[in-house]
Amino acid sequence: MDIRTDLPLEAWDDFVAAHPSAHILQTAAWGDLKAAFGWEAERVALMEDGAPRAGALVLYRPLPAGVGSLAYVPRGPLVDWDRPEETAELLAALSERARAHRAVVLILEPDLPDNPRARDRLAALGLRPSPLGSIQPRRTLVVDIGRREEEILAAMKPKTRYNIRLAERKGVTVWEGTEADLPAFHQLMAWTAARDQFAVHSPAYYERAYRLFVPTGRARLLMAGVEGEPVAALMVFALGRRAWYFYGASGDAHREKMPTYRLQWEAIRWARAQGCAEYDLWGVPDEDEERLEAEFTRRQDGLWGVYRFKRGFGGRLVRTVGAWERPLRPLLYRLYVFAAARRPRRWG
């Protein structure tokens, strides 16, 4: 099979969307988003009979002092893991392209469940778990939305169902946001970050995400308001059978009217209308269910603060296999790990 790095954007996204493991983080638009904020994106396709058989969106980021770069495959590669020869061929191609970009290490974060079979497959390819941990949230809640609305609601916690209906009774409205709503979205994000003490992207980042994904129908900005005043907002993404809730925010006004619950419900309804069967709430504490349920009422640090909210929507707990890597320049790799372990990683 041939390797191509010049596949047209439309052909690449058609391949990604049709793949059984289709993920929004593997689309050309995601590469364009990251390329605007410090990364370089490359699409590597393994071709068979003139069509992509397997591939990966690879993101490269320069390391300090010009010593090289990192090569990172978010939620990929897209490959048939039951075809080891094909997988090995793609990994060899990814390693070759990473070396051409002077990468110190190739990091893969495949969309595989965390089980012995997946770990054995990755180890057989000469990969090893990253000593620095995962980049994307490793554990999440996934809601089954391939059912009737009544069944989705019935699977939720009673308090969540009540809050959705309370918001409707209290006059919370939800509308599809336009570019004119982006300043309000940014303000809500700033308020949420200050209140809950977590990092957010710059306004330019969310504007770029909006312009890359919303016009193509692969995302929506949804705004919730009371008497026309925006009080909460989110961005939801969709591709194939899955949707992802990546960015959400709320202000301090009218919080007693539970606008975030109504907003999340309307995002689920939008995802269903796109043909999605799964709704990924994207990120909860990386703990087993027993500990999550035992501690969520008294923990607010990290992702614990959002677990109480997300658990109410009735999703199943899912854990991915995490970040695995292949060092490419051993000496520089050891220096990179030593330095990176002593400071937070910022992935743009």
Order of alpha helices (4+ residues) and beta strands (2+ residues): beta-alpha-alpha-beta-beta-beta-alpha-beta-alpha-beta-beta-alpha-alpha-beta-alpha-alpha-beta-beta-beta-alpha-beta-alpha-alpha-beta-beta-alpha
